């Protein structure tokens, strides 16, 4: 009959393995270690390490102040409004923002420049009825209609004294 082969596994010495890996680390990671030392020196020269040490020494006080301030109704509304604004901005295509905001510098420059001819009522009306002006006026009216609809909807959901002048 077959006899079982005794298996003798030497116990692992995890501390010795760690010490061996640590001894090899400077050779294997020399470039990374040098970069880390340079970063540490730069942080020291800029005073960031002192600042971090100061923040850590008063962390309980800072966290207490932040917690107290964050629990106010104003902070709660500000956080909710910021999240809502992110959702609204995320729903708008960047190309549309680019087109609108690219026109701002040109419009400011034209408004600030001295006109070539004297401004007349008929000249203003002619400009007002141009294709570009009518397109902008139409967009402004559409925006105002949506704003009015939103205000009407919000009027029924907000408490009377929540809007302060």
Secondary structure, DSSP 4 states (H G I P E B T S, - for coil): -PPPPP--PPPP-HHHHHHHHHHHHHHHTHHHHHHHHHHHHHHHHHTHHHHHHHHHHTHHHHHHHHHHHHTSHHHHHHHHHHHHHHHHHHHS-HHHHHHHHHHHHHHHHHHHSPPSS---HHHHHHHHTSHHHHHHHHHHHHHHHHHHHHHHHHHHHS-GGGS--
